[in-house]
Amino acid sequence: MGALAAGEKVTRAAVAAEVGLARATVSTLVDELLAAGLVEERGAQRPGTVGRPGTALALSETGPAGIGAEIGVDHLAACVTDLRGRLRCRVQAPAANRGRPAPAVLAELAGLTALVTGQARDQGLHPVGTTVAVPGLVGRDRGIVLRAPNLGWENVPVAAALGPGTVVDNEANLGALAELWLGGHDRLADFVHVSAEIGIGAAVVVEGRLFRGARGFAGELGHVPVRPDGPLCSCGAHGCLETFAGEEALLRAAGIGAGRGPALRAAAAGGDPAALRALAEAGSALGIALSGAVNLLDPQAVVVGGPLADLAPWLLPGVRAELADRVTDRRWRPEDVVTSRLGSDGVLRGAAYSAVRTVLDDPARWIQKDERSQPAGV
Amino acid sequence: MGALAAGEKVTRAAVAAEVGLARATVSTLVDELLAAGLVEERGAQRPGTVGRPGTALALSETGPAGIGAEIGVDHLAACVTDLRGRLRCRVQAPAANRGRPAPAVLAELAGLTALVTGQARDQGLHPVGTTVAVPGLVGRDRGIVLRAPNLGWENVPVAAALGPGTVVDNEANLGALAELWLGGHDRLADFVHVSAEIGIGAAVVVEGRLFRGARGFAGELGHVPVRPDGPLCSCGAHGCLETFAGEEALLRAAGIGAGRGPALRAAAAGGDPAALRALAEAGSALGIALSGAVNLLDPQAVVVGGPLADLAPWLLPGVRAELADRVTDRRWRPEDVVTSRLGSDGVLRGAAYSAVRTVLDDPARWIQKDERSQPAGV
């Protein structure tokens, strides 16, 4: 499954060569995967220059699928991806979730996930689980949101509200996983991923794995001190990155009303001096905080993703200038800061794909479950 | 070997129970280890409440040993530890290494390692390798110091000068490994270890492993920005932690002449107001930089070690106050900042023990090598 996930139109012979198993063994395994609907054949394929053409294999387009759901401060969204990580359907609804009672938010979100689940089934897909992205600290083992200040939530049991097979994770973590799995950066396995909606979140990927920290709270870049005597932050400390580069601070500095995030991008694109100044200063603050992160963690790259990716043209010069000045490793280059190609969809797609990855990671378990759930004789 | 390293007076039966192998298998393995001199018997031991007393086993006191060597800005040192991590001999010499030609420094260090190697052999130990601790960025694969600004070194081939079996590593990394292996903190597997001599270094331990970063340069806490418009640092940036809490800055703030590090501790112990003020301010700066690290990495604890441990009584109040204000995770407690019990010996002991750990990690390789190196018929 891993070899097929990584390749495009792979043959049994190519898989055997890659994983180091006998051709016959691979054929047997492939037959099982074909029978279970995890893999499909895609016609003849000539492997390199010599030999008989093999039959090309690919992960199934009509097999298991993952549901992703996203709770934003001003929107809700849900989507489905297949085993290949491709987006198969997606719905989004504007919503004023700040301070709104959690049960109402979760009921509306359940409606969206039911909608995309139906659409996925119509496309011949089998949803295997749901991952919910939230802007806050989560208790993953219990499926709860511990604290999401920008929603006004404390100890909200999200997974229980959405039914069995639901996992809850921090949006920054899922954005980083999307970058790792679907970002299209070759061999990028050690990076800091920064994203932001109202707050600023980051996630650290080390050797191709998400780094969660001892209690699961790693990545709080928004509360790294940038100017320790700076403005009071919502967290109670002074001069956190969020007070310089969070959406609220940015909109205020640009003279744009609170909650009108999209207007900032438009103002910057239109050359508005206040917006450009606000973004340049936010870029510097982000660069100062990231310098600390890069000096501590020595990643291959910094990836700017999520809604922040839309502002990258104006933020990146400041980010790169601070990193160039402050990173100790002289081999650090400005182009080691990259913008995600997934844009603001990264978090939602990462959520959906993380749900279906469980099948890639352990196909045998899914095959057994699948056999049990089918009527006798099929 | 791992079971014996972790336990005290362990029997064959206890090892079999712990590692899940048959008693007979464990006995065969133990016989091999006894024959190779890696393990020794220490008399009868009653395992719990019932059964025949077993023979207690322990890692050998006269088996393989590791040589540790340390290049400081104002000293050189070497030591030997045995398989149990116990310090068996140690020499130290004051030395003005800043700007001194590297060959002279390395020749003197080789003299010290030869001295302790002889002392180790006199105690029946068999040195298996040397690890050299340096205050700078190292290229471990090539055994060179890439850059050690406080020594004035660039691209110095340290391992080649000290002979085969020599590994070169950053002093902060070795201090952190010492804390992990020998620090005596129960179950401490995720922590940030801060140490300092002239510069300030840190190392990050994650799930019981040293985190090195993509290029091997992780842990540069000394160049995390604390006040971005602050004083110019030796690295070329402004307001790095080192400009507030490095030894030079500390001595200047305390009105003590450059290079007189030990005088600072004495002045603080004597209640000198300038020294106390300088240390309080350095503690705050350290706390600001560590707040960023804790928010990003979510470690179990911060350990203050190396020569910095001697100054902990005066630094820790400021460190703890900043962390209490700035760490997002509300469960973070002041007592999660601890002082290393290894004191300023941690780095050197970590170096020596890391050299002999290679035998713990792969006893079979050492047994084969040992057999080859013995005369025929023995």
Interface residues (C-beta under 8 A of the other chain):
Chain A: L137 R147 D190 A202 V204 V206 F211 R212 G213 A214 R215 G216 F217 A218 G219 E220 L221 H223 V224 P225 V226 R227 P228 C235 G236 A237 H238 C240 I288 A289 S291 G292 A293 N295 L296 L297 D298 P299 Q300 E322 D325 R326 V327 T328 D329 R330 R331
Chain B: L137 R147 D190 A202 V204 V206 F211 R212 G213 A214 R215 G216 F217 A218 G219 E220 L221 H223 V224 P225 V226 R227 P228 C235 G236 A237 H238 C240 I288 A289 S291 G292 A293 N295 L296 L297 D298 P299 Q300 E322 D325 R326 V327 T328 D329 R330 R331
